[in-house]
């Protein structure tokens, strides 16, 4: 079982829009009403996010994954399929896992903007 599988299960069980991992913050769910719900007490480091996302990647992507480039791929979790988006910005990493519906994730361009995070200005 991959480290994030339990969090993906919670994502599906709670019917949330997405699971977000970001450097300097705890993992949280973006709920359908626009609110967020923390699902982990630990504050994440960039290295932890890179490692956890690397576990989910198809082998052809994981081989060269260093966390320096934007990546997007599908992952078939035990709870259901998700679209994974990894975006590095300098020393900060952000990953979003979104449930696939009808075999397709909602494209990033069609999602509502995320609420500002406490550590973003």
Helices and strands as residue ranges (DSSP letters): H 5-13, E 18-22, E 28-30, E 36-38, H 46-56, H 59-62, E 71-77, E 80-89, E 92-99, G 108-110
